[in-house]
Amino acid sequence: SAERRLFPTVQELGISLMAVHDLLILRASTLRLCNKYQESRREFSKASSKARLQELLLTSVSPRDKKRKFGLLSSSP
């Protein structure tokens, strides 16, 4: 039969199945790591853009206007 030609022994079939099993586990682990990496990048990007925006606001507002502008910003939803 075709199976006999592909895997001459049950032991070789078992080894092949174990290899496939290990590859599937490796793939799942890799996908989890990729998702965590993407999530971390999104959080970092969000935090850095927020910091950049605050820096721009602080440098563009004169000391006299700071209270008024930041008072408006903090009262908005």
C-alpha positions in Angstrom: 0.0 0.0 0.0 1.0 3.7 -0.4 1.3 4.1 3.4 3.8 1.2 3.5 6.0 3.0 0.9 5.8 6.3 2.7 6.5 5.0 6.2 8.2 1.6 6.1 7.9 1.2 9.9 5.5 2.2 12.5 8.4 3.8 14.3 9.2 6.1 11.4 5.5 7.1 11.2 5.6 7.9 14.9 8.7 10.0 14.5 7.1 11.9 11.6 3.9 12.5 13.7 6.0 13.8 16.6 7.9 16.2 14.3 4.6 17.5 12.9 3.3 17.9 16.5 6.5 19.8 17.5 6.2 22.1 14.5 2.5 22.9 15.4 3.5 23.8 19.0 6.4 25.9 17.6 4.0 27.7 15.3 1.5 28.4 18.0 4.2 29.8 20.3 5.6 31.9 17.5 2.1 33.4 16.8 1.6 34.2 20.5 5.0 35.9 20.6 4.2 37.9 17.4 0.8 39.0 18.9 2.5 40.1 22.2 5.1 42.0 20.2 2.5 43.8 18.1 0.5 44.7 21.2 3.6 46.1 22.9 4.5 48.1 19.8 0.9 49.6 19.7 1.1 50.5 23.4 4.6 52.0 23.0 3.4 54.0 20.0 0.4 55.3 21.8 2.5 56.3 24.8 5.2 58.0 22.8 2.7 59.9 20.6 0.9 61.1 23.8 4.2 62.2 25.3 5.1 64.0 22.0 1.7 65.7 22.0 2.2 66.9 25.6 5.7 68.1 24.8 4.3 70.1 21.8 1.6 71.6 24.0 4.0 72.6 26.7 6.5 74.2 24.3 3.9 76.0 22.2 1.9 77.5 25.0 3.1 80.7 26.7 3.3 80.5 30.6 0.4 82.9 30.9 -1.9 80.8 28.7 -0.9 77.5 30.1 -3.4 77.5 32.9 -6.3 78.5 30.7 -5.5 75.9 27.9 -4.8 73.0 30.3 -7.9 73.9 32.3 -9.9 73.5 29.1 -8.1 70.2 28.1 -8.7 68.6 31.5 -12.4 69.5 31.5 -13.0 67.9 28.1 -14.1 64.2 28.1 
